[in-house]
Amino acid sequence: MKVLVIDDEIKLADALGELFRRNKFVADVVYDGENGLFAATTGDYDVVVLDVMMPDMDGFEVVRRMREKKVSVPVLMLTARDEVSNRVKGLDCGADDYLTKPFASEELLARVRALTRRQSEMVYDEMSFADVSLNPLNYTLSCGTKSVALGAKEYEIMRLFLSNPTQVIGKETIISKVWGLDSDITENNVEAYISFLRKKLFFIGSTLNIATKRMLGYFLEKTN
């Protein structure tokens, strides 16, 4: 699981990043709203932990702009204020949960885990990009009148690509998202699954290919 921490209190932000890493999360830390927004809208995160009170661009504005850009990653907002109106404002802007400072580390971790579970349990609509569509009910990948069945892991990898069609996705991210960081899956296994998916895209006659960006990962590329 990958978490983005956005907080202008540097010591707290670094402590949160270390807390998540000790608990087997991948954690990135950003210290201001503008760079936090950029990271949230260009990165691939399971949860964003976002402080409300930041100079220049506060947490309310960050989450509002995330939702405007159709970034649906769950957001947990942190604040030193406990007023109901403040919590309501954050939720109305698009946050998913709220935690008041000071808080116990165990509660923060529990809330983040709950948000990731809720996200993974969502029923996804059919996804499409270019000339392919992915059906979540029967795990089929289609192009025009041709379709092919995917295995469970092939489906999860393809859904990851279609959810981020313009992004380069690294092997570590694929392992984390599809198998989990505790798995013993290697990068060679990822390469094998990418090969399977490339063959299936070719079989259904799609113009999409899973291309390789050297040293970085994979991305969807239109071949025609």
TAPE-V828665 format. One record per residue. N is the residue number from 0. RES is the residue in three letters. PSI is psi in degrees with one decimal (none if undefined). OMEGA is omega in whole degrees, 0 to 359 (none if undefined). D_LAST is the distance of its C-alpha to the last C-alpha in Angstrom with 2 decimals. Layout:
BEGIN
N:RES:PSI:OMEGA:D_LAST
N:RES:PSI:OMEGA:D_LAST
END
This chain:
BEGIN
0:MET:142.0:184:34.78
1:LYS:127.1:184:33.86
2:VAL:139.9:173:36.07
3:LEU:123.9:176:35.94
4:VAL:126.2:178:39.44
5:ILE:109.7:183:39.94
6:ASP:131.8:182:43.60
7:ASP:-9.9:173:45.42
8:GLU:99.0:191:48.37
9:ILE:-44.9:181:47.27
10:LYS:-42.7:179:49.75
11:LEU:-44.4:181:48.91
12:ALA:-45.0:179:45.15
13:ASP:-38.8:179:45.51
14:ALA:-39.8:178:47.90
15:LEU:-42.6:178:45.47
16:GLY:-43.8:179:42.67
17:GLU:-37.9:177:45.07
18:LEU:-47.0:180:46.24
19:PHE:-41.0:180:42.76
20:ARG:-38.4:178:42.11
21:ARG:-24.3:181:45.46
22:ASN:26.2:170:44.39
23:LYS:28.2:169:41.18
24:PHE:154.1:165:38.75
25:VAL:126.3:187:36.29
26:ALA:130.8:170:37.46
27:ASP:145.7:183:36.34
28:VAL:131.6:178:38.94
29:VAL:144.9:190:38.63
30:TYR:9.4:177:41.74
31:ASP:161.6:186:40.86
32:GLY:-41.2:184:39.09
33:GLU:-48.8:178:36.59
34:ASN:-29.8:176:35.20
35:GLY:-41.9:178:35.54
36:LEU:-43.0:179:33.36
37:PHE:-45.5:180:30.66
38:ALA:-42.5:183:30.88
39:ALA:-31.7:184:30.93
40:THR:-12.8:180:27.83
41:THR:-18.3:181:25.71
42:GLY:179.9:182:27.19
43:ASP:92.0:186:27.12
44:TYR:152.9:176:30.70
45:ASP:-30.0:180:32.66
46:VAL:144.9:171:35.51
47:VAL:126.3:174:36.49
48:VAL:115.6:196:40.21
49:LEU:123.5:176:40.98
50:ASP:144.7:180:44.29
51:VAL:-52.6:189:45.42
52:MET:95.2:176:47.65
53:MET:146.8:179:45.72
54:PRO:160.6:177:46.26
55:ASP:-69.6:178:43.86
56:MET:109.9:182:41.42
57:ASP:175.9:184:43.14
58:GLY:-34.0:178:41.76
59:PHE:-44.3:181:41.84
60:GLU:-38.1:179:39.51
61:VAL:-50.0:183:37.15
62:VAL:-33.8:178:36.76
63:ARG:-44.5:180:36.58
64:ARG:-32.9:176:33.65
65:MET:-46.4:182:31.92
66:ARG:-34.0:175:32.17
67:GLU:-34.4:180:31.03
68:LYS:9.8:177:27.80
69:LYS:29.3:174:27.49
70:VAL:113.7:189:28.41
71:SER:5.3:181:30.27
72:VAL:137.1:179:31.70
73:PRO:142.4:181:35.47
74:VAL:126.2:172:37.82
75:LEU:117.9:182:41.42
76:MET:139.3:178:43.44
77:LEU:136.5:180:46.48
78:THR:150.4:174:49.38
79:ALA:-8.9:181:53.01
80:ARG:143.4:183:53.84
81:ASP:11.9:181:54.81
82:GLU:142.2:179:55.18
83:VAL:-40.8:182:53.79
84:SER:-34.3:179:52.37
85:ASN:-42.0:179:50.36
86:ARG:-41.9:180:48.88
87:VAL:-41.5:180:48.12
88:LYS:-44.0:179:46.36
89:GLY:-43.4:179:44.10
90:LEU:-38.4:178:43.24
91:ASP:-30.0:178:42.66
92:CYS:-16.9:178:40.21
93:GLY:4.4:177:38.12
94:ALA:157.1:181:39.80
95:ASP:-24.9:181:40.28
96:ASP:166.3:186:43.55
97:TYR:137.6:177:46.31
98:LEU:129.5:184:48.62
99:THR:134.0:175:51.66
100:LYS:146.5:351:52.79
101:PRO:155.2:182:54.64
102:PHE:159.5:177:53.12
103:ALA:140.6:180:53.48
104:SER:-38.2:181:50.74
105:GLU:-38.1:180:50.92
106:GLU:-40.9:177:50.24
107:LEU:-48.9:181:47.23
108:LEU:-40.0:180:45.71
109:ALA:-41.6:180:46.56
110:ARG:-39.5:178:44.93
111:VAL:-43.0:178:41.72
112:ARG:-39.1:179:41.67
113:ALA:-40.1:179:42.30
114:LEU:-39.2:180:39.35
115:THR:-36.1:177:36.98
116:ARG:-44.3:181:38.42
117:ARG:-39.9:180:38.03
118:GLN:-41.8:182:34.36
119:SER:-22.0:181:33.72
120:GLU:-1.6:180:35.64
121:MET:145.4:174:33.60
122:VAL:118.5:185:32.06
123:TYR:140.4:174:28.39
124:ASP:166.5:175:26.68
125:GLU:136.0:182:23.51
126:MET:143.3:180:20.61
127:SER:148.1:172:17.13
128:PHE:135.8:184:13.97
129:ALA:-121.1:185:10.57
130:ASP:14.2:180:10.91
131:VAL:154.5:174:13.59
132:SER:149.5:183:17.30
133:LEU:120.9:183:20.12
134:ASN:118.5:183:23.58
135:PRO:-11.9:182:26.49
136:LEU:-38.1:181:29.09
137:ASN:9.4:176:28.01
138:TYR:45.1:178:25.48
139:THR:144.9:176:22.69
140:LEU:126.9:187:18.93
141:SER:150.8:172:17.37
142:CYS:111.6:184:14.28
143:GLY:-124.1:182:15.56
144:THR:-2.6:182:18.67
145:LYS:143.3:178:18.11
146:SER:161.6:180:19.52
147:VAL:142.9:179:20.94
148:ALA:142.2:177:23.89
149:LEU:148.0:169:23.84
150:GLY:169.3:185:26.88
151:ALA:-45.4:182:28.49
152:LYS:-36.7:175:27.24
153:GLU:-42.9:179:23.67
154:TYR:-46.7:182:23.83
155:GLU:-39.2:179:25.30
156:ILE:-43.6:180:22.72
157:MET:-37.7:178:19.80
158:ARG:-36.8:178:21.80
159:LEU:-43.2:179:22.27
160:PHE:-44.5:182:18.57
161:LEU:-24.1:176:17.99
162:SER:-21.3:182:21.15
163:ASN:61.7:192:19.88
164:PRO:-17.0:181:16.10
165:THR:4.6:185:16.23
166:GLN:150.5:170:18.91
167:VAL:128.3:183:19.43
168:ILE:121.8:183:21.72
169:GLY:162.0:180:24.27
170:LYS:-38.0:180:25.77
171:GLU:-39.0:178:29.09
172:THR:-42.2:179:27.67
173:ILE:-44.9:179:26.13
174:ILE:-46.3:181:29.52
175:SER:-44.8:185:31.43
176:LYS:-38.1:189:29.52
177:VAL:-39.5:182:29.18
178:TRP:-25.6:184:32.32
179:GLY:150.3:185:34.51
180:LEU:-21.3:182:36.01
181:ASP:-4.2:183:38.95
182:SER:162.9:177:36.98
183:ASP:18.8:177:37.15
184:ILE:139.0:180:33.44
185:THR:171.1:178:32.17
186:GLU:-28.0:176:28.92
187:ASN:-36.1:177:28.66
188:ASN:-41.4:178:28.60
189:VAL:-45.0:180:25.69
190:GLU:-38.1:180:23.76
191:ALA:-43.5:180:24.62
192:TYR:-36.0:176:23.39
193:ILE:-39.6:178:20.03
194:SER:-42.4:178:19.81
195:PHE:-45.3:183:20.80
196:LEU:-37.6:178:18.15
197:ARG:-42.6:180:15.33
198:LYS:-37.4:181:16.82
199:LYS:-35.0:174:17.12
200:LEU:-41.2:178:13.53
201:PHE:-40.4:182:12.76
202:PHE:-38.9:181:15.78
203:ILE:1.7:176:14.79
204:GLY:26.4:181:11.45
205:SER:150.4:173:9.48
206:THR:-2.2:178:5.85
207:LEU:145.4:173:8.17
208:ASN:153.0:173:10.03
209:ILE:103.6:184:13.38
210:ALA:160.4:180:13.45
211:THR:131.6:171:16.89
212:LYS:111.5:189:18.53
213:ARG:129.5:177:21.58
214:MET:-2.6:183:24.86
215:LEU:-44.5:181:23.47
216:GLY:-144.3:186:21.48
217:TYR:156.9:177:18.14
218:PHE:157.6:178:15.46
219:LEU:132.6:182:12.45
220:GLU:131.9:175:9.13
221:LYS:124.3:184:5.69
222:THR:-17.0:179:3.83
223:ASN:none:none:0.00
END
